[in-house]
Amino acid sequence: MNDETEQEMPESRIPEAGPDPIEVLKAEVEALRDQRLRALAEAENIRRRAERERTEASQYAITKFARDMLAIADNFSRALAACAPELRAAADPQVRAVLDGVEATDRQLMGTLERYGVKPVSTEDGKFDPNLHQAIAEVPGNGKPPGSIVDVVQSGYMIGDRLLRPAMVTVARRDAAQASVDAKA
């Protein structure tokens, strides 16, 4: 019986053919290479994101300050608009000097804002854009197409490519005659 168990033992001790160690190492090398490439790509993405965030932070850092300065610019504009050109021409030299000083200060303030990327929103084309304009009223169009800008109540401004403050505008409403023509069609 001992002889039989001894004969069976060597057969059972024969190691089964396992995975080839070279293939295992090649697979491990490939996995590590893939991990390395992914880590490098992630590091590059983080670098780009940080660069973009740094650029945006420097460009838009003055947003709150610029918004506050726009209130001052609006007051200068209102002060200058309150004095009609006829009154200004007839005013004594001291009053004209004060108005000239207000104009110069307004120009300097607007120039400084523009140097830091604050630019007025364009309303010259007369087309209402809800992304840039805020309609505060609908008024008779007086020949202008419905939905177009009739008057700018308060200028809007952009900083970089972001809206700092929308332009407050009045827009032309559809005339009653035009509405009845559309209803018949």
Secondary structure, DSSP 8 states (H G I E B T S, - for coil): -HHHHHHHHHHHTS------HHHHHHHHHHHHHHHHHHHHHHHHHHHHHHHHHHHHHHHHTTHHHHHHHHHHHHHHHHHHHHS-HHHHHHS-HHHHHHHHHHHHHHHHHHHHHHHTTEEE---TT-B--TTTEEEEEEEE-TTS-TTBEEEEEE--EEETTEEEE-EEEEEEE--HHHHHHHHH-
